[in-house]
Amino acid sequence: IREVGFGKDEGMLPYSSRSFLGYRLLQEYFNLPEKFLFFDLANLQPLASGRFRNQADLVLFFDNIAAPPARAENFLLGCVPIVNLFEQLAEPIRIDQAKTEYRVIADVRRQSTTEVYSVDSVTSISPETGSSIDFQPFYSLKHSVEKQQSQAFWHMVRRPSERKDDLGTEVFLSLVDLGFKPTSPPTDVLTVRVTCTNRDFPGVLPFGDLEGDFEMEGAAPIKRIRCLVSPTKTQRAPMRHQARWRLISHLSLNYLSLVEPGPEERPEPLQEILRLYDFSESSTIRQQIDGITQIASQQVMRRLRTGQGSGFARGIEVFLQFDENRYVGSGVFLFASVLEKFLGLYVSINSFSEMIAGTKQRGVLKRWPPRAGYQILL
């Protein structure tokens, strides 16, 4: 059995290659925990030999039977998590010498049901040469590139929507120079490619039709598409003033500040970073974060075997204790599994993490093998 949903190529949210993927795991878990309930059955190639025709029995053995035990109806095939994100070209932006800021409109005909999630690229056509001009984001790594096509960079600002009864946001784009002063490039129109959502519209759509909840844009060998659960509430990053201070404190956190070696540490630093990525405002998620009651860690040495031979490496063993009373209906294991992957990705280079999960009620639940990033060290 192989777990699904934790890999770098199994994400729902479009994190860039420069972003730390451990934070994506946290954000996806807080938004849709069901995303991590999938698993693959490996080594089933013999079933394709033809000896089993079109049916085979799979027997799963458990060393601990859950209450109530799992039944056949608890397992479904052909399922996948989906996210309401799609790419498209925004409305063209005409350069106006009297403006320093332009609102990005994803679709002028559907402004109440289309919201910009991210600005992916800003381009234009040079009126002199007819060549394409690629504007880089102001906070990028390409400021020192020689022979830059344009001395202008784009900067994005997000503000709450001013429309009545609209909980969404609007995005505004400005062009600045390296000194962050407004500038006007020698072009007439900007082409902006964006990733969008449908604002809060999915929350008012009817779901549960036995004939299916969606229609395919093109032909596909699919009979119907239906939602097993209703779409979640639209999740947006908080824009309150106190969120800025939390972001600043987040920048000062590192791996050692989360789990400094010691017999018993306070869980508040880890809980604070978890709360930073919880946009759901769900009481259930808050209970789970508050359910971490203890962190203890120590440096350990482990013998590792690789293709080049064996050796020893120094890492950190982390013990997390949970209060099961805070996880009624969800259980501890799934949340602990996400934290185990997060700590493995958070570990410093040339080191590893080894996590142990336990509860106040039952003691140790599981010990994971040493992990460095996505690699299991055994």
TORDRENLO-154159 format. One record per residue (C-alpha): residue number from 1; residue in one letter; x, y, z. Coordinates in pm, 1 decimal, padded with zeros to 6 digits, m for minus. Last residue first. Layout:
{vopa NUM,"a",{X,Y,Z}},
...
This chain:
{vopa 378,"l",{01659.2,00295.8,00523.6}},
{vopa 377,"l",{01641.9,00670.1,00468.3}},
{vopa 376,"i",{01299.1,00752.8,00322.6}},
{vopa 375,"q",{01339.4,01030.8,00067.3}},
{vopa 374,"y",{01079.0,01303.6,00019.6}},
{vopa 373,"g",{01276.9,01549.8,00230.3}},
{vopa 372,"a",{01514.8,01361.1,00456.8}},
{vopa 371,"r",{01325.5,01090.6,00644.7}},
{vopa 370,"p",{01414.3,00844.2,00918.8}},
{vopa 369,"p",{01146.7,00574.9,00959.8}},
{vopa 368,"w",{00813.3,00667.9,01120.2}},
{vopa 367,"r",{00720.3,00563.6,01474.2}},
{vopa 366,"k",{00349.3,00519.5,01533.9}},
{vopa 365,"l",{00085.3,00535.8,01806.0}},
{vopa 364,"v",{00290.8,00583.4,02124.3}},
{vopa 363,"g",{00082.5,00637.4,02439.1}},
{vopa 362,"r",{m00288.3,00562.5,02441.6}},
{vopa 361,"q",{m00468.5,00852.2,02616.0}},
{vopa 360,"k",{m00211.9,01130.7,02615.7}},
{vopa 359,"t",{m00140.2,01053.7,02251.0}},
{vopa 358,"g",{00166.5,00953.1,02056.7}},
{vopa 357,"a",{00343.8,01028.2,01730.6}},
{vopa 356,"i",{00713.5,00956.2,01677.7}},
{vopa 355,"m",{00904.9,01141.7,01408.2}},
{vopa 354,"e",{01248.8,01081.2,01264.6}},
{vopa 353,"s",{01402.7,01380.3,01090.8}},
{vopa 352,"f",{01706.4,01389.2,00866.1}},
{vopa 351,"s",{02032.7,01574.3,00810.2}},
{vopa 350,"n",{02263.5,01665.1,00524.9}},
{vopa 349,"i",{02050.6,01972.6,00446.1}},
{vopa 348,"s",{01824.4,02107.4,00718.5}},
{vopa 347,"v",{01491.2,01945.9,00802.8}},
{vopa 346,"y",{01175.2,02123.4,00692.4}},
{vopa 345,"l",{01086.5,01860.8,00431.3}},
{vopa 344,"g",{01094.6,01583.3,00690.8}},
{vopa 343,"l",{00911.0,01805.9,00937.5}},
{vopa 342,"f",{00629.2,01858.5,00686.5}},
{vopa 341,"k",{00610.3,01490.0,00594.8}},
{vopa 340,"e",{00569.3,01395.7,00961.9}},
{vopa 339,"l",{00321.0,01680.3,01012.6}},
{vopa 338,"v",{00100.4,01540.2,00735.1}},
{vopa 337,"s",{00113.4,01192.4,00887.3}},
{vopa 336,"a",{00026.7,01333.4,01231.8}},
{vopa 335,"f",{m00284.9,01498.9,01088.8}},
{vopa 334,"l",{m00391.4,01169.8,00929.8}},
{vopa 333,"f",{m00317.9,00964.9,01243.6}},
{vopa 332,"v",{m00493.6,01176.9,01505.0}},
{vopa 331,"g",{m00856.1,01088.4,01443.8}},
{vopa 330,"s",{m01113.7,01279.2,01241.4}},
{vopa 329,"g",{m01449.4,01238.0,01416.6}},
{vopa 328,"v",{m01325.8,01346.8,01758.7}},
{vopa 327,"y",{m00977.2,01489.8,01721.7}},
{vopa 326,"r",{m00948.6,01724.0,02021.5}},
{vopa 325,"n",{m01026.4,01446.5,02271.4}},
{vopa 324,"e",{m00731.1,01260.3,02122.4}},
{vopa 323,"d",{m00485.8,01498.7,02292.0}},
{vopa 322,"f",{m00168.9,01478.1,02086.8}},
{vopa 321,"q",{00197.7,01417.8,02170.9}},
{vopa 320,"l",{00468.5,01483.5,01915.8}},
{vopa 319,"f",{00809.2,01319.2,01955.7}},
{vopa 318,"v",{01087.3,01440.0,01728.4}},
{vopa 317,"e",{01412.4,01254.4,01661.7}},
{vopa 316,"i",{01677.6,01473.9,01506.3}},
{vopa 315,"g",{01951.2,01376.6,01266.1}},
{vopa 314,"r",{02314.1,01271.7,01250.2}},
{vopa 313,"a",{02420.3,01035.6,00976.7}},
{vopa 312,"f",{02615.5,00710.1,00974.0}},
{vopa 311,"g",{02745.5,00511.0,00680.4}},
{vopa 310,"s",{02678.9,00226.0,00445.8}},
{vopa 309,"g",{02769.1,00176.0,00080.8}},
{vopa 308,"q",{02746.3,00360.4,m00251.2}},
{vopa 307,"g",{02397.2,00235.2,m00330.6}},
{vopa 306,"t",{02285.3,00359.4,00007.2}},
{vopa 305,"r",{02254.7,00217.3,00357.9}},
{vopa 304,"l",{02210.6,00443.5,00657.5}},
{vopa 303,"r",{02309.1,00388.1,01018.0}},
{vopa 302,"r",{02134.1,00633.5,01244.7}},
{vopa 301,"m",{02264.8,00882.8,01497.6}},
{vopa 300,"v",{02022.9,01078.8,01714.5}},
{vopa 299,"q",{01971.3,01435.7,01835.0}},
{vopa 298,"q",{01679.7,01477.4,02070.3}},
{vopa 297,"s",{01326.9,01606.2,02054.8}},
{vopa 296,"a",{01018.5,01656.3,02269.0}},
{vopa 295,"i",{00700.3,01832.8,02164.9}},
{vopa 294,"q",{00387.2,01832.7,02379.2}},
{vopa 293,"t",{00015.1,01911.5,02370.1}},
{vopa 292,"i",{m00070.3,01923.8,02001.7}},
{vopa 291,"g",{m00451.7,01933.4,02022.7}},
{vopa 290,"d",{m00451.8,02312.2,01974.7}},
{vopa 289,"i",{m00382.7,02254.3,01605.5}},
{vopa 288,"q",{m00657.3,01992.4,01585.5}},
{vopa 287,"q",{m00908.8,02209.5,01770.0}},
{vopa 286,"r",{m00835.6,02500.6,01537.8}},
{vopa 285,"i",{m00895.5,02270.5,01240.5}},
{vopa 284,"t",{m01235.5,02165.9,01377.5}},
{vopa 283,"s",{m01330.2,02526.7,01459.4}},
{vopa 282,"s",{m01278.5,02611.8,01094.1}},
{vopa 281,"e",{m01150.5,02956.7,01000.1}},
{vopa 280,"s",{m01038.1,02786.6,00676.6}},
{vopa 279,"f",{m00731.9,02999.7,00607.2}},
{vopa 278,"d",{m00500.7,02781.9,00817.8}},
{vopa 277,"y",{m00149.5,02844.6,00691.0}},
{vopa 276,"l",{m00048.9,03088.7,00965.6}},
{vopa 275,"r",{m00218.4,02868.7,01222.8}},
{vopa 274,"l",{00031.1,02591.7,01149.3}},
{vopa 273,"i",{00324.9,02829.5,01194.3}},
{vopa 272,"e",{00188.4,02934.1,01531.8}},
{vopa 271,"q",{00125.6,02575.4,01640.3}},
{vopa 270,"l",{00487.9,02484.9,01571.2}},
{vopa 269,"p",{00613.7,02779.0,01776.9}},
{vopa 268,"e",{00352.8,02711.3,02052.8}},
{vopa 267,"p",{00434.5,02342.2,02109.5}},
{vopa 266,"r",{00643.5,02410.5,02421.0}},
{vopa 265,"e",{00946.1,02193.1,02451.8}},
{vopa 264,"e",{01022.6,01880.0,02651.4}},
{vopa 263,"p",{01341.0,01676.0,02688.1}},
{vopa 262,"g",{01543.9,01909.1,02467.9}},
{vopa 261,"p",{01665.5,01950.9,02113.5}},
{vopa 260,"e",{01512.5,02256.9,01945.2}},
{vopa 259,"v",{01204.1,02158.7,01747.5}},
{vopa 258,"l",{01039.0,02461.8,01591.5}},
{vopa 257,"s",{01316.7,02713.4,01658.1}},
{vopa 256,"l",{01567.3,02466.2,01517.3}},
{vopa 255,"y",{01376.0,02432.7,01190.5}},
{vopa 254,"n",{01345.7,02803.1,01133.3}},
{vopa 253,"l",{01113.2,03079.0,01242.5}},
{vopa 252,"s",{01212.3,03441.6,01187.5}},
{vopa 251,"l",{01013.5,03478.7,00865.1}},
{vopa 250,"h",{00702.0,03348.6,01040.9}},
{vopa 249,"s",{00724.3,03631.5,01293.2}},
{vopa 248,"i",{00697.0,03876.7,01003.8}},
{vopa 247,"l",{00397.0,03688.6,00864.2}},
{vopa 246,"r",{00224.6,03692.6,01202.0}},
{vopa 245,"w",{00280.4,04067.3,01216.4}},
{vopa 244,"r",{00120.9,04104.9,00874.0}},
{vopa 243,"a",{m00176.8,03890.7,00977.7}},
{vopa 242,"q",{m00248.8,04139.0,01257.2}},
{vopa 241,"h",{m00357.7,04398.2,00999.9}},
{vopa 240,"r",{m00627.2,04175.2,00850.5}},
{vopa 239,"m",{m00589.8,04045.6,00496.9}},
{vopa 238,"p",{m00647.1,03679.4,00577.1}},
{vopa 237,"a",{m00553.4,03442.2,00293.2}},
{vopa 236,"r",{m00864.6,03327.5,00112.4}},
{vopa 235,"q",{m01043.8,02993.3,00126.8}},
{vopa 234,"t",{m01371.9,02962.2,m00063.5}},
{vopa 233,"k",{m01606.1,02743.2,00142.6}},
{vopa 232,"t",{m01566.5,02379.6,00061.3}},
{vopa 231,"p",{m01734.4,02214.9,m00233.1}},
{vopa 230,"s",{m01997.9,01954.6,m00141.9}},
{vopa 229,"v",{m01880.6,01599.8,m00082.6}},
{vopa 228,"l",{m01884.0,01295.9,m00311.4}},
{vopa 227,"c",{m01913.1,01527.4,m00609.6}},
{vopa 226,"r",{m02034.5,01373.1,m00934.4}},
{vopa 225,"i",{m01890.7,01317.6,m01278.5}},
{vopa 224,"r",{m02078.6,01098.3,m01525.5}},
{vopa 223,"k",{m02031.1,00832.8,m01793.2}},
{vopa 222,"i",{m01669.5,00905.7,m01873.1}},
{vopa 221,"p",{m01495.1,00792.5,m02192.4}},
{vopa 220,"a",{m01413.8,01155.7,m02282.8}},
{vopa 219,"a",{m01539.4,01411.0,m02536.3}},
{vopa 218,"g",{m01475.2,01774.6,m02457.7}},
{vopa 217,"e",{m01585.8,02037.8,m02208.3}},
{vopa 216,"m",{m01708.0,01765.1,m01973.2}},
{vopa 215,"e",{m02025.0,01834.0,m01776.5}},
{vopa 214,"f",{m02041.6,01843.6,m01397.8}},
{vopa 213,"d",{m02275.5,01738.4,m01115.0}},
{vopa 212,"g",{m02373.1,01392.4,m01232.8}},
{vopa 211,"e",{m02681.8,01187.5,m01313.1}},
{vopa 210,"l",{m02741.9,01117.7,m00943.8}},
{vopa 209,"d",{m02759.4,01493.0,m00882.6}},
{vopa 208,"g",{m02596.3,01570.5,m00546.9}},
{vopa 207,"f",{m02482.5,01927.0,m00599.7}},
{vopa 206,"p",{m02672.9,02251.9,m00650.1}},
{vopa 205,"l",{m02451.7,02559.5,m00699.3}},
{vopa 204,"v",{m02445.7,02822.9,m00425.4}},
{vopa 203,"g",{m02102.1,02737.1,m00282.4}},
{vopa 202,"p",{m01948.0,02708.2,m00629.0}},
{vopa 201,"f",{m02014.5,03084.0,m00682.0}},
{vopa 200,"d",{m01799.7,03208.2,m00393.3}},
{vopa 199,"r",{m01526.7,03347.6,m00621.5}},
{vopa 198,"n",{m01511.3,03144.2,m00943.8}},
{vopa 197,"t",{m01133.4,03104.1,m00923.1}},
{vopa 196,"c",{m00862.0,03240.7,m01146.7}},
{vopa 195,"t",{m00502.0,03193.3,m01258.3}},
{vopa 194,"v",{m00382.3,03487.3,m01464.2}},
{vopa 193,"r",{m00213.2,03576.1,m01791.9}},
{vopa 192,"v",{m00181.9,03949.8,m01847.7}},
{vopa 191,"t",{m00132.9,04113.6,m02186.3}},
{vopa 190,"l",{m00038.9,04479.4,m02151.4}},
{vopa 189,"v",{m00130.0,04736.2,m02417.7}},
{vopa 188,"d",{00032.2,05054.3,m02550.6}},
{vopa 187,"t",{00407.0,05008.8,m02519.2}},
{vopa 186,"p",{00712.9,05219.1,m02443.2}},
{vopa 185,"p",{00707.8,05141.2,m02068.6}},
{vopa 184,"s",{00547.4,05380.9,m01820.2}},
{vopa 183,"t",{00711.8,05406.1,m01479.5}},
{vopa 182,"p",{00602.5,05428.2,m01118.5}},
{vopa 181,"k",{00895.6,05431.0,m00872.7}},
{vopa 180,"f",{00999.5,05105.9,m00706.9}},
{vopa 179,"g",{01368.3,05198.9,m00742.0}},
{vopa 178,"l",{01416.3,04915.5,m00990.0}},
{vopa 177,"d",{01139.6,05061.6,m01204.0}},
{vopa 176,"v",{00767.1,05024.8,m01148.5}},
{vopa 175,"l",{00459.2,04904.2,m01336.2}},
{vopa 174,"s",{00140.0,04864.0,m01135.0}},
{vopa 173,"l",{m00119.7,04589.7,m01118.3}},
{vopa 172,"f",{m00433.7,04576.6,m00905.1}},
{vopa 171,"v",{m00608.5,04260.6,m00786.7}},
{vopa 170,"e",{m00962.1,04251.0,m00647.6}},
{vopa 169,"t",{m01084.3,04043.6,m00355.5}},
{vopa 168,"g",{m01380.1,03830.7,m00257.8}},
{vopa 167,"l",{m01635.1,03860.9,00022.5}},
{vopa 166,"d",{m01887.7,04027.2,m00209.3}},
{vopa 165,"d",{m02212.2,04134.6,m00039.3}},
{vopa 164,"k",{m02183.7,04484.6,m00190.2}},
{vopa 163,"r",{m01898.8,04535.7,m00432.8}},
{vopa 162,"e",{m01588.2,04706.6,m00294.8}},
{vopa 161,"s",{m01377.6,04390.8,m00318.4}},
{vopa 160,"p",{m01103.2,04357.5,m00061.1}},
{vopa 159,"r",{m00755.8,04452.9,m00186.7}},
{vopa 158,"r",{m00469.6,04266.0,m00353.4}},
{vopa 157,"v",{m00158.9,04446.6,m00482.0}},
{vopa 156,"m",{00062.0,04324.1,m00767.3}},
{vopa 155,"h",{00393.7,04465.8,m00888.6}},
{vopa 154,"w",{00518.6,04458.8,m01245.8}},
{vopa 153,"f",{00869.8,04546.4,m01354.9}},
{vopa 152,"a",{00986.2,04812.7,m01599.2}},
{vopa 151,"q",{01340.2,04850.5,m01734.6}},
{vopa 150,"s",{01248.2,04644.7,m02035.2}},
{vopa 149,"q",{01428.8,04394.3,m02254.7}},
{vopa 148,"q",{01697.6,04347.4,m01991.1}},
{vopa 147,"k",{02038.3,04355.3,m02153.9}},
{vopa 146,"e",{02205.2,04195.1,m01853.2}},
{vopa 145,"v",{01996.7,04010.7,m01597.1}},
{vopa 144,"s",{02045.2,04182.9,m01261.8}},
{vopa 143,"h",{01678.0,04212.5,m01172.8}},
{vopa 142,"k",{01605.8,03849.9,m01255.6}},
{vopa 141,"l",{01554.6,03697.4,m00910.6}},
{vopa 140,"s",{01200.9,03822.6,m00858.1}},
{vopa 139,"y",{01018.1,04066.0,m00632.5}},
{vopa 138,"f",{00946.4,04324.2,m00902.5}},
{vopa 137,"p",{00775.4,04064.0,m01118.8}},
{vopa 136,"q",{00931.7,04035.3,m01465.4}},
{vopa 135,"f",{00791.8,04201.4,m01775.6}},
{vopa 134,"d",{00830.8,03999.8,m02094.2}},
{vopa 133,"i",{00840.2,04212.0,m02409.7}},
{vopa 132,"s",{00749.7,04040.7,m02736.6}},
{vopa 131,"s",{00893.0,04174.1,m03060.2}},
{vopa 130,"g",{00707.0,04405.3,m03298.2}},
{vopa 129,"t",{01018.6,04620.3,m03334.3}},
{vopa 128,"e",{00887.9,04970.7,m03267.7}},
{vopa 127,"p",{00546.0,04907.0,m03115.9}},
{vopa 126,"s",{00702.0,04652.8,m02874.8}},
{vopa 125,"i",{00444.2,04389.0,m02791.3}},
{vopa 124,"s",{00345.2,04324.7,m02431.2}},
{vopa 123,"t",{00378.8,04067.6,m02156.1}},
{vopa 122,"v",{00274.7,04014.7,m01795.0}},
{vopa 121,"s",{00285.5,03663.3,m01650.2}},
{vopa 120,"d",{00131.4,03446.9,m01378.3}},
{vopa 119,"v",{m00085.8,03688.5,m01182.3}},
{vopa 118,"s",{m00253.1,03489.2,m00906.8}},
{vopa 117,"y",{m00597.2,03397.1,m00771.6}},
{vopa 116,"v",{m00791.7,03652.2,m00975.0}},
{vopa 115,"e",{m01164.5,03628.7,m00907.3}},
{vopa 114,"t",{m01446.4,03537.6,m01145.1}},
{vopa 113,"t",{m01814.1,03504.1,m01047.8}},
{vopa 112,"s",{m01917.7,03868.1,m00998.6}},
{vopa 111,"q",{m01687.9,03988.7,m01277.8}},
{vopa 110,"r",{m01840.1,03757.5,m01536.0}},
{vopa 109,"r",{m01869.9,03968.6,m01852.1}},
{vopa 108,"v",{m01546.7,04164.7,m01788.9}},
{vopa 107,"d",{m01353.0,03842.6,m01742.9}},
{vopa 106,"a",{m01023.4,03839.4,m01549.7}},
{vopa 105,"i",{m01020.9,04210.3,m01475.4}},
{vopa 104,"v",{m00683.2,04327.6,m01341.9}},
{vopa 103,"r",{m00725.0,04679.4,m01202.5}},
{vopa 102,"y",{m00456.7,04916.8,m01318.9}},
{vopa 101,"e",{m00224.6,05137.2,m01116.9}},
{vopa 100,"t",{m00003.5,05434.9,m01201.6}},
{vopa 99,"k",{m00254.8,05612.3,m01420.7}},
{vopa 98,"a",{m00235.5,05940.7,m01614.4}},
{vopa 97,"q",{m00000.7,05797.6,m01878.7}},
{vopa 96,"d",{m00262.8,05534.2,m01958.6}},
{vopa 95,"i",{m00149.1,05192.3,m02078.8}},
{vopa 94,"r",{m00436.1,04976.7,m02203.2}},
{vopa 93,"i",{m00483.9,04656.8,m02003.9}},
{vopa 92,"p",{m00615.0,04361.2,m02202.6}},
{vopa 91,"e",{m00884.3,04157.9,m02020.1}},
{vopa 90,"a",{m00729.5,03862.3,m01843.9}},
{vopa 89,"l",{m00595.7,03561.4,m02030.1}},
{vopa 88,"q",{m00688.2,03228.3,m01874.2}},
{vopa 87,"e",{m00581.7,02969.3,m01621.0}},
{vopa 86,"f",{m00815.7,02769.1,m01398.7}},
{vopa 85,"l",{m00856.2,02706.7,m01026.4}},
{vopa 84,"n",{m01154.3,02552.1,m00846.6}},
{vopa 83,"v",{m00971.4,02256.1,m00696.1}},
{vopa 82,"i",{m01037.4,01888.2,m00754.3}},
{vopa 81,"p",{m00966.4,01576.3,m00549.1}},
{vopa 80,"v",{m00976.2,01246.3,m00742.5}},
{vopa 79,"c",{m01194.2,00937.0,m00736.9}},
{vopa 78,"g",{m01210.4,00650.6,m00987.0}},
{vopa 77,"l",{m01236.3,00379.8,m00724.7}},
{vopa 76,"l",{m01424.9,00392.4,m00395.0}},
{vopa 75,"f",{m01360.9,00231.9,m00055.7}},
{vopa 74,"n",{m01582.9,00274.7,00252.4}},
{vopa 73,"e",{m01856.9,00068.3,00084.5}},
{vopa 72,"a",{m01640.9,m00242.5,00122.7}},
{vopa 71,"r",{m01633.5,m00207.1,00499.2}},
{vopa 70,"a",{m01387.0,m00060.8,00747.4}},
{vopa 69,"p",{m01423.5,m00166.8,01111.4}},
{vopa 68,"p",{m01616.6,00053.4,01358.1}},
{vopa 67,"a",{m01398.5,00070.7,01555.8}},
{vopa 66,"a",{m01059.8,00014.6,01397.8}},
{vopa 65,"i",{m00900.9,m00327.9,01393.1}},
{vopa 64,"n",{m00535.2,m00331.8,01492.0}},
{vopa 63,"d",{m00278.8,m00557.3,01326.3}},
{vopa 62,"f",{m00464.2,m00523.7,00998.5}},
{vopa 61,"f",{m00459.6,m00769.2,00706.4}},
{vopa 60,"l",{m00595.3,m00664.7,00366.7}},
{vopa 59,"v",{m00725.7,m00930.1,00126.2}},
{vopa 58,"l",{m00773.6,m00827.9,m00236.9}},
{vopa 57,"d",{m01013.3,m01042.7,m00440.3}},
{vopa 56,"a",{m00988.8,m01038.2,m00818.2}},
{vopa 55,"q",{m01230.0,m00972.3,m01103.9}},
{vopa 54,"n",{m01209.2,m00908.2,m01477.8}},
{vopa 53,"r",{m01029.6,m01224.9,m01595.5}},
{vopa 52,"f",{m00787.4,m01335.0,m01322.1}},
{vopa 51,"r",{m00556.1,m01532.9,m01551.1}},
{vopa 50,"g",{m00539.6,m01246.9,m01799.9}},
{vopa 49,"s",{m00185.5,m01132.5,m01720.8}},
{vopa 48,"a",{m00307.3,m00791.7,m01602.5}},
{vopa 47,"l",{m00352.1,m00908.5,m01244.7}},
{vopa 46,"p",{00017.8,m00996.8,m01234.5}},
{vopa 45,"q",{00097.2,m00621.6,m01254.2}},
{vopa 44,"l",{m00060.3,m00550.7,m00915.7}},
{vopa 43,"n",{00267.6,m00457.3,m00747.8}},
{vopa 42,"a",{00134.5,m00146.2,m00571.6}},
{vopa 41,"l",{m00208.0,m00067.7,m00429.1}},
{vopa 40,"d",{m00241.5,00308.9,m00422.5}},
{vopa 39,"f",{m00382.8,00522.3,m00142.8}},
{vopa 38,"f",{m00615.2,00820.1,m00106.1}},
{vopa 37,"l",{m00726.2,00978.4,00222.7}},
{vopa 36,"f",{m00486.9,01274.2,00185.4}},
{vopa 35,"k",{m00719.7,01494.5,m00022.5}},
{vopa 34,"e",{m00992.8,01434.9,00236.3}},
{vopa 33,"p",{m00818.3,01692.6,00458.6}},
{vopa 32,"l",{m00939.2,01970.8,00224.4}},
{vopa 31,"n",{m00846.8,02329.2,00316.2}},
{vopa 30,"f",{m00638.9,02260.1,00628.5}},
{vopa 29,"y",{m00467.6,01967.5,00458.1}},
{vopa 28,"e",{m00398.2,02167.6,00143.8}},
{vopa 27,"q",{m00246.1,02455.7,00338.8}},
{vopa 26,"l",{m00026.8,02227.5,00546.3}},
{vopa 25,"l",{00098.1,02028.2,00248.0}},
{vopa 24,"r",{00166.7,02350.0,00057.5}},
{vopa 23,"y",{00374.3,02474.1,00350.4}},
{vopa 22,"g",{00594.8,02167.2,00319.8}},
{vopa 21,"l",{00641.4,02246.7,m00047.6}},
{vopa 20,"f",{00868.8,02542.4,00026.3}},
{vopa 19,"s",{00822.8,02785.7,m00259.8}},
{vopa 18,"r",{01087.4,02851.0,m00525.1}},
{vopa 17,"s",{00943.4,02585.4,m00760.2}},
{vopa 16,"s",{00613.8,02773.0,m00755.9}},
{vopa 15,"y",{00309.5,02645.5,m00565.9}},
{vopa 14,"p",{00002.2,02583.8,m00780.2}},
{vopa 13,"l",{m00236.9,02430.2,m00524.0}},
{vopa 12,"m",{m00359.5,02074.9,m00575.3}},
{vopa 11,"g",{m00028.8,01897.6,m00521.5}},
{vopa 10,"e",{00057.0,01547.5,m00635.4}},
{vopa 9,"d",{00382.9,01618.4,m00822.4}},
{vopa 8,"k",{00576.3,01703.0,m00502.8}},
{vopa 7,"g",{00437.0,01390.4,m00341.5}},
{vopa 6,"f",{00206.3,01391.4,m00036.7}},
{vopa 5,"g",{m00122.5,01306.9,m00207.3}},
{vopa 4,"v",{m00100.4,00930.0,m00221.3}},
{vopa 3,"e",{00008.5,00668.7,00031.3}},
{vopa 2,"r",{00141.0,00338.0,m00101.4}},
{vopa 1,"i",{00000.0,00000.0,00000.0}},
